[in-house]
């Protein structure tokens, strides 16, 4: 069965790449989550005008990868204790 989940953990390009490597992930898409502006640009999000977070929409096959396994990996690839940042990327758009 194909399920979808949106995960945020810093720069969406890095997270998207890492999640796309998991066996059972069938598709990933970099998205903006939350926020008040419809269809924001990257520049608007980075300037903290919209309230969005960079995130990744993950489609995965639960016959191959359980939600628990996906979330365990997700929490291994980012530090949830860092507020509004992930490594060198700093700003509210990088929150998890």
Biopython code that builds the backbone (N, CA, C, O; Angstrom):
import numpy as np
from Bio.PDB.StructureBuilder import StructureBuilder

atoms = [
    (1, "UNK", "N", (0.843, -1.173, 0.000)),
    (1, "UNK", "CA", (0.000, 0.000, 0.000)),
    (1, "UNK", "C", (0.895, 1.245, 0.000)),
    (1, "UNK", "O", (1.877, 1.300, 0.740)),
    (2, "UNK", "N", (0.569, 2.216, -0.804)),
    (2, "UNK", "CA", (1.331, 3.462, -0.881)),
    (2, "UNK", "C", (0.737, 4.470, 0.104)),
    (2, "UNK", "O", (-0.458, 4.764, 0.074)),
    (3, "UNK", "N", (1.599, 4.988, 0.972)),
    (3, "UNK", "CA", (1.217, 6.017, 1.947)),
    (3, "UNK", "C", (2.024, 7.274, 1.665)),
    (3, "UNK", "O", (3.043, 7.232, 0.974)),
    (4, "UNK", "N", (1.555, 8.396, 2.210)),
    (4, "UNK", "CA", (2.254, 9.672, 2.068)),
    (4, "UNK", "C", (2.468, 10.286, 3.440)),
    (4, "UNK", "O", (1.640, 10.144, 4.340)),
    (5, "UNK", "N", (3.597, 10.972, 3.582)),
    (5, "UNK", "CA", (3.907, 11.691, 4.809)),
    (5, "UNK", "C", (4.755, 12.906, 4.434)),
    (5, "UNK", "O", (5.550, 12.849, 3.496)),
    (6, "UNK", "N", (4.582, 13.996, 5.166)),
    (6, "UNK", "CA", (5.411, 15.185, 4.967)),
    (6, "UNK", "C", (6.330, 15.320, 6.172)),
    (6, "UNK", "O", (5.878, 15.318, 7.317)),
    (7, "UNK", "N", (7.637, 15.440, 5.897)),
    (7, "UNK", "CA", (8.648, 15.536, 6.945)),
    (7, "UNK", "C", (9.519, 16.768, 6.712)),
    (7, "UNK", "O", (9.883, 17.077, 5.577)),
    (8, "UNK", "N", (9.846, 17.464, 7.793)),
    (8, "UNK", "CA", (10.708, 18.645, 7.708)),
    (8, "UNK", "C", (11.901, 18.453, 8.631)),
    (8, "UNK", "O", (11.748, 18.049, 9.784)),
    (9, "UNK", "N", (13.095, 18.748, 8.115)),
    (9, "UNK", "CA", (14.315, 18.548, 8.908)),
    (9, "UNK", "C", (15.470, 19.373, 8.371)),
    (9, "UNK", "O", (16.580, 18.860, 8.230)),
    (10, "UNK", "N", (15.234, 20.623, 8.074)),
    (10, "UNK", "CA", (16.301, 21.452, 7.530)),
    (10, "UNK", "C", (16.142, 21.643, 6.035)),
    (10, "UNK", "O", (15.025, 21.662, 5.520)),
    (11, "UNK", "N", (17.252, 21.783, 5.344)),
    (11, "UNK", "CA", (17.246, 21.994, 3.893)),
    (11, "UNK", "C", (16.555, 20.832, 3.191)),
    (11, "UNK", "O", (16.980, 19.685, 3.327)),
    (12, "UNK", "N", (15.492, 21.120, 2.442)),
    (12, "UNK", "CA", (14.720, 20.020, 1.861)),
    (12, "UNK", "C", (15.477, 19.226, 0.813)),
    (12, "UNK", "O", (15.171, 18.053, 0.600)),
    (13, "UNK", "N", (16.456, 19.829, 0.151)),
    (13, "UNK", "CA", (17.180, 19.079, -0.880)),
    (13, "UNK", "C", (18.003, 17.954, -0.269)),
    (13, "UNK", "O", (18.047, 16.851, -0.815)),
    (14, "UNK", "N", (18.647, 18.217, 0.847)),
    (14, "UNK", "CA", (19.432, 17.188, 1.529)),
    (14, "UNK", "C", (18.527, 16.088, 2.074)),
    (14, "UNK", "O", (18.805, 14.902, 1.900)),
    (15, "UNK", "N", (17.446, 16.487, 2.732)),
    (15, "UNK", "CA", (16.507, 15.516, 3.299)),
    (15, "UNK", "C", (15.867, 14.689, 2.188)),
    (15, "UNK", "O", (15.715, 13.475, 2.321)),
    (16, "UNK", "N", (15.493, 15.348, 1.093)),
    (16, "UNK", "CA", (14.882, 14.646, -0.031)),
    (16, "UNK", "C", (15.822, 13.580, -0.573)),
    (16, "UNK", "O", (15.399, 12.451, -0.823)),
    (17, "UNK", "N", (17.080, 13.922, -0.755)),
    (17, "UNK", "CA", (18.044, 12.954, -1.276)),
    (17, "UNK", "C", (18.175, 11.762, -0.332)),
    (17, "UNK", "O", (18.104, 10.612, -0.766)),
    (18, "UNK", "N", (18.364, 12.033, 0.951)),
    (18, "UNK", "CA", (18.551, 10.947, 1.916)),
    (18, "UNK", "C", (17.335, 10.030, 1.972)),
    (18, "UNK", "O", (17.485, 8.808, 1.981)),
    (19, "UNK", "N", (16.139, 10.598, 2.007)),
    (19, "UNK", "CA", (14.933, 9.775, 2.085)),
    (19, "UNK", "C", (14.695, 9.000, 0.796)),
    (19, "UNK", "O", (14.165, 7.889, 0.832)),
    (20, "UNK", "N", (15.078, 9.568, -0.333)),
    (20, "UNK", "CA", (14.864, 8.885, -1.618)),
    (20, "UNK", "C", (15.709, 7.625, -1.749)),
    (20, "UNK", "O", (15.418, 6.773, -2.588)),
    (21, "UNK", "N", (16.752, 7.496, -0.930)),
    (21, "UNK", "CA", (17.636, 6.333, -0.994)),
    (21, "UNK", "C", (17.082, 5.123, -0.248)),
    (21, "UNK", "O", (17.605, 4.018, -0.396)),
    (22, "UNK", "N", (16.035, 5.311, 0.550)),
    (22, "UNK", "CA", (15.480, 4.208, 1.336)),
    (22, "UNK", "C", (14.717, 3.229, 0.457)),
    (22, "UNK", "O", (13.929, 3.634, -0.398)),
    (23, "UNK", "N", (14.953, 1.951, 0.668)),
    (23, "UNK", "CA", (14.195, 0.915, -0.023)),
    (23, "UNK", "C", (12.739, 1.005, 0.431)),
    (23, "UNK", "O", (12.457, 0.963, 1.629)),
    (24, "UNK", "N", (11.834, 1.126, -0.503)),
    (24, "UNK", "CA", (10.417, 1.264, -0.201)),
    (24, "UNK", "C", (9.881, 2.650, -0.483)),
    (24, "UNK", "O", (8.671, 2.830, -0.615)),
    (25, "UNK", "N", (10.772, 3.645, -0.578)),
    (25, "UNK", "CA", (10.339, 4.997, -0.949)),
    (25, "UNK", "C", (10.172, 5.018, -2.464)),
    (25, "UNK", "O", (11.102, 4.702, -3.205)),
    (26, "UNK", "N", (8.982, 5.392, -2.914)),
    (26, "UNK", "CA", (8.703, 5.373, -4.351)),
    (26, "UNK", "C", (8.778, 6.758, -4.992)),
    (26, "UNK", "O", (8.945, 6.872, -6.207)),
    (27, "UNK", "N", (8.654, 7.823, -4.170)),
    (27, "UNK", "CA", (8.734, 9.169, -4.726)),
    (27, "UNK", "C", (8.961, 10.166, -3.595)),
    (27, "UNK", "O", (8.479, 9.971, -2.479)),
    (28, "UNK", "N", (9.695, 11.228, -3.890)),
    (28, "UNK", "CA", (9.868, 12.331, -2.949)),
    (28, "UNK", "C", (9.690, 13.638, -3.705)),
    (28, "UNK", "O", (9.966, 13.720, -4.902)),
    (29, "UNK", "N", (9.230, 14.650, -2.995)),
    (29, "UNK", "CA", (9.022, 15.955, -3.605)),
    (29, "UNK", "C", (9.331, 17.028, -2.565)),
    (29, "UNK", "O", (8.779, 17.000, -1.465)),
    (30, "UNK", "N", (10.204, 17.967, -2.902)),
    (30, "UNK", "CA", (10.487, 19.098, -2.020)),
    (30, "UNK", "C", (9.276, 20.022, -2.022)),
    (30, "UNK", "O", (8.785, 20.410, -3.082)),
    (31, "UNK", "N", (8.795, 20.375, -0.822)),
    (31, "UNK", "CA", (7.590, 21.202, -0.684)),
    (31, "UNK", "C", (7.799, 22.230, 0.426)),
    (31, "UNK", "O", (8.755, 22.150, 1.198)),
    (32, "UNK", "N", (6.885, 23.196, 0.488)),
    (32, "UNK", "CA", (6.831, 24.131, 1.606)),
    (32, "UNK", "C", (5.622, 23.752, 2.450)),
    (32, "UNK", "O", (4.530, 23.548, 1.918)),
    (33, "UNK", "N", (5.811, 23.658, 3.770)),
    (33, "UNK", "CA", (4.729, 23.270, 4.674)),
    (33, "UNK", "C", (4.377, 24.432, 5.588)),
    (33, "UNK", "O", (5.235, 25.232, 5.964)),
    (34, "UNK", "N", (3.095, 24.509, 5.939)),
    (34, "UNK", "CA", (2.634, 25.582, 6.816)),
    (34, "UNK", "C", (2.639, 26.904, 6.083)),
    (34, "UNK", "O", (2.590, 26.939, 4.854)),
    (35, "UNK", "N", (2.697, 27.971, 6.815)),
    (35, "UNK", "CA", (2.794, 29.283, 6.190)),
    (35, "UNK", "C", (1.458, 29.864, 5.792)),
    (35, "UNK", "O", (0.431, 29.186, 5.812)),
    (36, "UNK", "N", (1.494, 31.123, 5.435)),
    (36, "UNK", "CA", (0.287, 31.883, 5.119)),
    (36, "UNK", "C", (0.168, 32.273, 3.650)),
    (36, "UNK", "O", (-0.925, 32.609, 3.195)),
    (37, "UNK", "N", (1.258, 32.239, 2.904)),
    (37, "UNK", "CA", (1.268, 32.703, 1.519)),
    (37, "UNK", "C", (1.017, 31.540, 0.568)),
    (37, "UNK", "O", (1.682, 30.508, 0.653)),
    (38, "UNK", "N", (0.061, 31.707, -0.332)),
    (38, "UNK", "CA", (-0.195, 30.672, -1.337)),
    (38, "UNK", "C", (0.913, 30.705, -2.384)),
    (38, "UNK", "O", (1.289, 31.776, -2.862)),
    (39, "UNK", "N", (1.434, 29.538, -2.739)),
    (39, "UNK", "CA", (2.448, 29.396, -3.785)),
    (39, "UNK", "C", (3.654, 30.324, -3.596)),
    (39, "UNK", "O", (3.978, 31.102, -4.493)),
    (40, "UNK", "N", (4.317, 30.250, -2.441)),
    (40, "UNK", "CA", (5.451, 31.143, -2.209)),
    (40, "UNK", "C", (6.650, 30.771, -3.069)),
    (40, "UNK", "O", (6.802, 29.624, -3.489)),
    (41, "UNK", "N", (7.491, 31.758, -3.320)),
    (41, "UNK", "CA", (8.747, 31.497, -4.017)),
    (41, "UNK", "C", (9.804, 31.112, -2.987)),
    (41, "UNK", "O", (9.635, 31.337, -1.789)),
    (42, "UNK", "N", (10.887, 30.533, -3.471)),
    (42, "UNK", "CA", (12.006, 30.172, -2.601)),
    (42, "UNK", "C", (12.539, 31.416, -1.896)),
    (42, "UNK", "O", (12.846, 31.374, -0.705)),
    (43, "UNK", "N", (12.648, 32.515, -2.626)),
    (43, "UNK", "CA", (13.164, 33.756, -2.058)),
    (43, "UNK", "C", (12.266, 34.267, -0.934)),
    (43, "UNK", "O", (12.765, 34.730, 0.092)),
    (44, "UNK", "N", (10.941, 34.188, -1.117)),
    (44, "UNK", "CA", (10.014, 34.622, -0.073)),
    (44, "UNK", "C", (10.158, 33.762, 1.181)),
    (44, "UNK", "O", (10.192, 34.282, 2.296)),
    (45, "UNK", "N", (10.242, 32.457, 0.994)),
    (45, "UNK", "CA", (10.374, 31.551, 2.136)),
    (45, "UNK", "C", (11.681, 31.821, 2.873)),
    (45, "UNK", "O", (11.699, 31.873, 4.103)),
    (46, "UNK", "N", (12.772, 31.993, 2.134)),
    (46, "UNK", "CA", (14.083, 32.236, 2.752)),
    (46, "UNK", "C", (14.158, 33.581, 3.460)),
    (46, "UNK", "O", (14.963, 33.748, 4.376)),
    (47, "UNK", "N", (13.336, 34.540, 3.055)),
    (47, "UNK", "CA", (13.352, 35.853, 3.701)),
    (47, "UNK", "C", (12.450, 35.884, 4.931)),
    (47, "UNK", "O", (12.303, 36.930, 5.563)),
    (48, "UNK", "N", (11.848, 34.753, 5.273)),
    (48, "UNK", "CA", (11.006, 34.611, 6.465)),
    (48, "UNK", "C", (9.722, 35.433, 6.367)),
    (48, "UNK", "O", (9.165, 35.839, 7.387)),
    (49, "UNK", "N", (9.250, 35.681, 5.142)),
    (49, "UNK", "CA", (8.023, 36.455, 4.946)),
    (49, "UNK", "C", (6.764, 35.600, 5.019)),
    (49, "UNK", "O", (5.677, 36.135, 5.240)),
    (50, "UNK", "N", (6.882, 34.287, 4.840)),
    (50, "UNK", "CA", (5.692, 33.467, 4.615)),
    (50, "UNK", "C", (5.322, 32.533, 5.761)),
    (50, "UNK", "O", (4.176, 32.093, 5.852)),
    (51, "UNK", "N", (6.270, 32.227, 6.631)),
    (51, "UNK", "CA", (6.009, 31.295, 7.721)),
    (51, "UNK", "C", (6.114, 29.832, 7.335)),
    (51, "UNK", "O", (5.776, 28.960, 8.135)),
    (52, "UNK", "N", (6.575, 29.546, 6.125)),
    (52, "UNK", "CA", (6.693, 28.163, 5.666)),
    (52, "UNK", "C", (7.969, 27.499, 6.180)),
    (52, "UNK", "O", (8.948, 28.164, 6.519)),
    (53, "UNK", "N", (7.928, 26.175, 6.227)),
    (53, "UNK", "CA", (9.113, 25.361, 6.494)),
    (53, "UNK", "C", (9.425, 24.566, 5.237)),
    (53, "UNK", "O", (8.518, 24.141, 4.521)),
    (54, "UNK", "N", (10.707, 24.367, 4.971)),
    (54, "UNK", "CA", (11.099, 23.469, 3.890)),
    (54, "UNK", "C", (10.801, 22.045, 4.355)),
    (54, "UNK", "O", (11.140, 21.675, 5.479)),
    (55, "UNK", "N", (10.177, 21.254, 3.504)),
    (55, "UNK", "CA", (9.765, 19.903, 3.884)),
    (55, "UNK", "C", (9.849, 18.981, 2.675)),
    (55, "UNK", "O", (10.115, 19.420, 1.556)),
    (56, "UNK", "N", (9.619, 17.703, 2.921)),
    (56, "UNK", "CA", (9.640, 16.709, 1.852)),
    (56, "UNK", "C", (8.381, 15.855, 1.947)),
    (56, "UNK", "O", (8.076, 15.287, 2.996)),
    (57, "UNK", "N", (7.665, 15.774, 0.845)),
    (57, "UNK", "CA", (6.546, 14.848, 0.725)),
    (57, "UNK", "C", (7.130, 13.509, 0.304)),
    (57, "UNK", "O", (7.787, 13.413, -0.732)),
    (58, "UNK", "N", (6.893, 12.480, 1.100)),
    (58, "UNK", "CA", (7.444, 11.153, 0.837)),
    (58, "UNK", "C", (6.296, 10.195, 0.550)),
    (58, "UNK", "O", (5.362, 10.081, 1.343)),
    (59, "UNK", "N", (6.370, 9.511, -0.580)),
    (59, "UNK", "CA", (5.444, 8.426, -0.890)),
    (59, "UNK", "C", (6.217, 7.129, -0.724)),
    (59, "UNK", "O", (7.294, 6.965, -1.296)),
    (60, "UNK", "N", (5.668, 6.206, 0.059)),
    (60, "UNK", "CA", (6.399, 4.973, 0.349)),
    (60, "UNK", "C", (5.449, 3.778, 0.383)),
    (60, "UNK", "O", (4.256, 3.907, 0.659)),
    (61, "UNK", "N", (6.018, 2.623, 0.095)),
    (61, "UNK", "CA", (5.263, 1.377, 0.043)),
    (61, "UNK", "C", (5.356, 0.702, 1.405)),
    (61, "UNK", "O", (6.433, 0.259, 1.806)),
    (62, "UNK", "N", (4.238, 0.621, 2.119)),
    (62, "UNK", "CA", (4.246, 0.052, 3.465)),
    (62, "UNK", "C", (4.436, -1.463, 3.465)),
    (62, "UNK", "O", (4.645, -2.054, 4.524)),
    (63, "UNK", "N", (4.366, -2.097, 2.306)),
    (63, "UNK", "CA", (4.689, -3.524, 2.230)),
    (63, "UNK", "C", (6.198, -3.736, 2.309)),
    (63, "UNK", "O", (6.661, -4.837, 2.607)),
    (64, "UNK", "N", (6.964, -2.676, 2.042)),
    (64, "UNK", "CA", (8.430, -2.748, 2.052)),
    (64, "UNK", "C", (9.018, -1.966, 3.222)),
    (64, "UNK", "O", (9.975, -2.414, 3.854)),
    (65, "UNK", "N", (8.452, -0.807, 3.506)),
    (65, "UNK", "CA", (8.980, 0.112, 4.518)),
    (65, "UNK", "C", (7.837, 0.556, 5.426)),
    (65, "UNK", "O", (6.891, 1.195, 4.968)),
    (66, "UNK", "N", (7.922, 0.222, 6.698)),
    (66, "UNK", "CA", (6.859, 0.630, 7.622)),
    (66, "UNK", "C", (7.020, 2.109, 7.983)),
    (66, "UNK", "O", (8.095, 2.688, 7.831)),
    (67, "UNK", "N", (5.943, 2.694, 8.456)),
    (67, "UNK", "CA", (6.002, 4.082, 8.905)),
    (67, "UNK", "C", (7.001, 4.221, 10.050)),
    (67, "UNK", "O", (7.745, 5.200, 10.111)),
    (68, "UNK", "N", (7.018, 3.258, 10.945)),
    (68, "UNK", "CA", (7.970, 3.281, 12.057)),
    (68, "UNK", "C", (9.410, 3.263, 11.588)),
    (68, "UNK", "O", (10.243, 4.002, 12.112)),
    (69, "UNK", "N", (9.714, 2.424, 10.604)),
    (69, "UNK", "CA", (11.078, 2.365, 10.058)),
    (69, "UNK", "C", (11.454, 3.685, 9.396)),
    (69, "UNK", "O", (12.570, 4.175, 9.565)),
    (70, "UNK", "N", (10.523, 4.254, 8.647)),
    (70, "UNK", "CA", (10.768, 5.536, 7.989)),
    (70, "UNK", "C", (11.042, 6.626, 9.029)),
    (70, "UNK", "O", (11.975, 7.414, 8.876)),
    (71, "UNK", "N", (10.234, 6.668, 10.078)),
    (71, "UNK", "CA", (10.423, 7.690, 11.106)),
    (71, "UNK", "C", (11.705, 7.470, 11.903)),
    (71, "UNK", "O", (12.362, 8.441, 12.279)),
    (72, "UNK", "N", (12.073, 6.223, 12.168)),
    (72, "UNK", "CA", (13.345, 5.963, 12.853)),
    (72, "UNK", "C", (14.510, 6.523, 12.037)),
    (72, "UNK", "O", (15.410, 7.157, 12.588)),
    (73, "UNK", "N", (14.491, 6.287, 10.722)),
    (73, "UNK", "CA", (15.547, 6.811, 9.853)),
    (73, "UNK", "C", (15.516, 8.341, 9.849)),
    (73, "UNK", "O", (16.557, 8.992, 9.941)),
    (74, "UNK", "N", (14.321, 8.901, 9.741)),
    (74, "UNK", "CA", (14.165, 10.355, 9.742)),
    (74, "UNK", "C", (14.821, 10.975, 10.980)),
    (74, "UNK", "O", (15.527, 11.977, 10.869)),
    (75, "UNK", "N", (14.592, 10.387, 12.151)),
    (75, "UNK", "CA", (15.165, 10.944, 13.375)),
    (75, "UNK", "C", (16.656, 10.667, 13.504)),
    (75, "UNK", "O", (17.319, 11.267, 14.350)),
    (76, "UNK", "N", (17.195, 9.777, 12.691)),
    (76, "UNK", "CA", (18.640, 9.555, 12.655)),
    (76, "UNK", "C", (19.355, 10.595, 11.794)),
    (76, "UNK", "O", (20.527, 10.891, 12.026)),
    (77, "UNK", "N", (18.656, 11.150, 10.802)),
    (77, "UNK", "CA", (19.326, 12.043, 9.854)),
    (77, "UNK", "C", (19.235, 13.519, 10.225)),
    (77, "UNK", "O", (19.781, 14.368, 9.520)),
    (78, "UNK", "N", (18.555, 13.832, 11.318)),
    (78, "UNK", "CA", (18.544, 15.236, 11.733)),
    (78, "UNK", "C", (18.532, 15.355, 13.250)),
    (78, "UNK", "O", (18.186, 14.418, 13.970)),
    (79, "UNK", "N", (18.921, 16.540, 13.708)),
    (79, "UNK", "CA", (18.994, 16.828, 15.133)),
    (79, "UNK", "C", (17.786, 17.676, 15.514)),
    (79, "UNK", "O", (17.762, 18.884, 15.276)),
    (80, "UNK", "N", (16.792, 17.036, 16.103)),
    (80, "UNK", "CA", (15.554, 17.734, 16.456)),
    (80, "UNK", "C", (15.734, 18.715, 17.612)),
    (80, "UNK", "O", (14.825, 19.486, 17.916)),
    (81, "UNK", "N", (16.896, 18.692, 18.257)),
    (81, "UNK", "CA", (17.124, 19.602, 19.383)),
    (81, "UNK", "C", (17.581, 20.989, 18.931)),
    (81, "UNK", "O", (17.640, 21.910, 19.746)),
    (82, "UNK", "N", (17.904, 21.150, 17.655)),
    (82, "UNK", "CA", (18.326, 22.454, 17.146)),
    (82, "UNK", "C", (17.102, 23.247, 16.703)),
    (82, "UNK", "O", (16.358, 22.800, 15.831)),
    (83, "UNK", "N", (16.889, 24.411, 17.289)),
    (83, "UNK", "CA", (15.729, 25.230, 16.937)),
    (83, "UNK", "C", (16.020, 26.066, 15.689)),
    (83, "UNK", "O", (17.014, 26.790, 15.627)),
    (84, "UNK", "N", (15.136, 25.950, 14.701)),
    (84, "UNK", "CA", (15.203, 26.755, 13.475)),
    (84, "UNK", "C", (16.542, 26.651, 12.756)),
    (84, "UNK", "O", (17.042, 27.635, 12.213)),
    (85, "UNK", "N", (17.109, 25.468, 12.757)),
    (85, "UNK", "CA", (18.364, 25.256, 12.037)),
    (85, "UNK", "C", (18.612, 23.770, 11.896)),
    (85, "UNK", "O", (18.008, 22.944, 12.581)),
    (86, "UNK", "N", (19.514, 23.458, 10.990)),
    (86, "UNK", "CA", (20.015, 22.108, 10.813)),
    (86, "UNK", "C", (21.421, 22.261, 10.271)),
    (86, "UNK", "O", (21.616, 22.625, 9.111)),
    (87, "UNK", "N", (22.398, 21.981, 11.117)),
    (87, "UNK", "CA", (23.783, 22.189, 10.712)),
    (87, "UNK", "C", (24.028, 23.650, 10.400)),
    (87, "UNK", "O", (23.697, 24.514, 11.213)),
    (88, "UNK", "N", (24.612, 23.958, 9.218)),
    (88, "UNK", "CA", (24.933, 25.345, 8.885)),
    (88, "UNK", "C", (23.731, 26.151, 8.383)),
    (88, "UNK", "O", (23.830, 27.367, 8.214)),
    (89, "UNK", "N", (22.599, 25.485, 8.146)),
    (89, "UNK", "CA", (21.409, 26.172, 7.630)),
    (89, "UNK", "C", (20.606, 26.726, 8.801)),
    (89, "UNK", "O", (20.132, 25.976, 9.654)),
    (90, "UNK", "N", (20.459, 28.059, 8.831)),
    (90, "UNK", "CA", (19.793, 28.718, 9.949)),
    (90, "UNK", "C", (18.639, 29.560, 9.426)),
    (90, "UNK", "O", (18.791, 30.289, 8.445)),
    (91, "UNK", "N", (17.492, 29.462, 10.075)),
    (91, "UNK", "CA", (16.310, 30.233, 9.719)),
    (91, "UNK", "C", (15.066, 29.427, 10.044)),
    (91, "UNK", "O", (15.123, 28.202, 10.147)),
    (92, "UNK", "N", (13.948, 30.108, 10.203)),
    (92, "UNK", "CA", (12.715, 29.407, 10.575)),
    (92, "UNK", "C", (12.259, 28.420, 9.508)),
    (92, "UNK", "O", (11.535, 27.475, 9.819)),
    (93, "UNK", "N", (12.665, 28.617, 8.264)),
    (93, "UNK", "CA", (12.270, 27.684, 7.206)),
    (93, "UNK", "C", (12.948, 26.323, 7.358)),
    (93, "UNK", "O", (12.567, 25.367, 6.684)),
    (94, "UNK", "N", (13.954, 26.225, 8.240)),
    (94, "UNK", "CA", (14.674, 24.967, 8.449)),
    (94, "UNK", "C", (14.204, 24.223, 9.700)),
    (94, "UNK", "O", (14.839, 23.256, 10.120)),
    (95, "UNK", "N", (13.102, 24.664, 10.292)),
    (95, "UNK", "CA", (12.608, 23.983, 11.496)),
    (95, "UNK", "C", (12.087, 22.586, 11.150)),
    (95, "UNK", "O", (11.795, 22.268, 9.997)),
    (96, "UNK", "N", (11.986, 21.778, 12.190)),
    (96, "UNK", "CA", (11.447, 20.424, 11.975)),
    (96, "UNK", "C", (10.125, 20.271, 12.692)),
    (96, "UNK", "O", (9.511, 19.205, 12.634)),
]
sb = StructureBuilder()
sb.init_structure("model")
sb.init_model(0)
sb.init_chain("A")
sb.init_seg("    ")
for serial, (resi, resn, name, xyz) in enumerate(atoms, 1):
    if name == "N":
        sb.init_residue(resn, " ", resi, " ")
    sb.init_atom(name, np.array(xyz, "f"), 0.0, 1.0, " ", f" {name:<3s}", serial, name[0])
structure = sb.get_structure()
